[in-house]
Amino acid sequence: MQKKYIVLGLSTVLLCGSIHAQNGIYVTADGGFANQSGLPDVQTSGALSLDNSRSLNAMRFGVGYNHDLNQLFGIGLDIGTGRYGDATYRYADRATTKVYSSTLEFLMTSTLHLQQTDLFAKAGGLRLTPKVSGMNAPEEDTQIRLEAALGAAYNFTPHFAATLTYAHVFGSQVETIAHLGAQTPSLNEALVGLRYTFAS
């Protein structure tokens, strides 16, 4: 009887060891932390302080398609929208200016399947819109920027996985708050999420 359970357990481990994502459409939901680097400093902005939130301040939702070229390697397309960062300038009269970055992302993907784990890379372009509210807020404007990301996914089943992603959006040093929009900060993102792949 014990041998039966041992064989069953080993069979389960072996089957789980070969689980990887399938061809098909997938959806993702991610959350985590993002830093907007290159924002105007306190002296330039005329503020008393600048608070870059260290709490969870990033979220992303995406949809994509993966096509496996063979058992080890796949390519695809990932389209997502996100909200990143939470910076607050505080002034002497208790006024504030709040800044976060909103994106619409179009990324090419490549995936390496390693048994139950997928390693992936993403690269492409995005539309980045700094969202500024409060004192000295400029008119909203959108810029095109480049993004690169690396990550891993742990597949619980061929359809369901947990993901970990680091992404960088290439921006610039913003001269003043009035220039936000015409100039956009860089983004550094650390995200944890879930991925569901529909049956192909």
N, C-alpha and C positions, 0 to 999 in steps of 0.2 A: 504493500500500500504506500509506504514511504517512497519507494522507487518511482511509483506512478506520479507522485507530487513533484519529485525532483525533476523528472523528465518534462513534466508540464511547465515547471518554472523555467528550466533551461530553454525550452522551445519558445516561451514568451519573450525571454531576453534576446534570443537570436532574431526573432521577428521584429522586435522593437529596434534592434540595432541596425536594421536596414530601412527604417522609415525615413523618407525624405519627401519634400514637397513635390506636387505633381504639376504637369502642364495645366495652364488654365488661368482664369481671371481670379484675382484675389483682392481683398479689402484689408486695410490696416487701420489701427487706432493706436496712437502713441502719446505719451506724456513724459515730462521730465523738466530739465533745466536748460536755459539758454542765456548766453551773455551777449549783449550788444556792445561790441568793442568799437571804439572810434567815435563815440558821442562827444560833443563839446565838453570841455572840462568846466569845473565850477567857476573859475575866474573869468573865462571867456563868456559864460552864460550870465554872469552877474548874480548867480545864486549863492546862498549860504552853504548848501550841501547838495550832493548827488547820491541818491540811494539806489543801488542796483540790487534788486531783490534776489536773495539767495534761496528762496523757497521755490516750489514747483511753479514754473512760470512759462511752460511751453506745452503746446499740444498740436498734434498733426493728424489729419485724416487723409487716407489715400486709397486709390484704386489702381490696379496694375494688371499686367499680363506677363506670365513666364512661359517661355518655350524652351524645352530641353533639347539641345543638339545631340546629346548622348546621355548616358547614365550619370556622368559626372558634372556636366557643364550646361548651363542654361543662360539665355539672354531674354531681355524683355523691356518693357516700358512701364514707368511708374509716374502717375499724376497725383499730386497732393495739394492740400491747402493747409496752412499752419499759422499759428500765432506764437511769437517768440519774444521773450524778454519782458521786463517790467521795471523801467527806470523812472525815478521821480526827482525832479529838481525842486528844492524848497527855498523860498525867498524870505526876506526880512518881514514882509507884511503878511506872512502866512499863506501867500499865494503859492501855487505849485504848477509845474509842467510835467505831464506824464507822457512817456514814450514807449511804444512797443512796435514790433515789426510784423506785418501781415504779408503772407506769401501765397503765390500760386506757382507750383513747381512742375516742371516737365523734365523727367530724368530717364536716361537709358540705364539699364541694369544688367549686371552679369552675376551669376550665381554658381558657386562650387558646392556640390553635394558631397558631404562626408558622413555617410551612414545617417545618423539621426540629426545631424547638424548641417545647416547651410551657412556658408560664408558668402557675403554679397558685397558688391561695390555699386555705387550709383554716381552718375555724373550728368550734368546738363545745365539748363538755364531756368531762371525763375523771374517772376515779376514780384519785386519787393516794394511794399508801400509802408513807409514809416507812419504810424498813427500817433499824432501829437494832439494833446488836449490841454487846456488850461492857459496859463499866461504865455504870451509870445508865440502861440501856436501858428505856424504858417499854413498856407493852403496845401491841401493834400496833393502829392505827386507820386508817380510810380516809376521805378527804374528797372532795367533788365540787368540781372547779375548772374554769375556762375556759381554752381554748387557742386561739392564733392562729398561723398559719404561712404563710410565703411561700417559693416555690421555683421551680426550673426543671428541665426534663427534656430531655436531648438524645437524640433517637430514632435509633438505629442502623438499626432496621427498624421496621415498624408494630407489632411485638410487643415489642421489646427496647429499653430506654432506661437511661441513667445519670441520676441525680437529684442535686440539691443543694438542701438545705432549711434554712431558719432558722425556729425555732419558739420561742414564749414561752408558758409556763404561768403564769397569774396566781396568786400565792400571797400570803403575808404574812410579817411579821417574827415569827420564833419566839422566844418569851421565854426558855425554858430547854429543855434536852434532854428533861426530863420532859413538856413540852408537845408534843413531836413526835407527830404523829398528829392531835391536836385542832387543831393549827396545822401548816401545811405550807409549806415554802419555795417561792419562785418558781424556775422553771427557764428557762434560756436554752440553746438547743440549736443546734449547727451540725452537720449530718449530710450524709454522702455515701452514695449507695446505688445499687441497681439495681432496675429495675421490669420485670416481665414481664406483658404483657397477652395473655390467651387470645383465640383467634379468636371473633368474635361470630357 
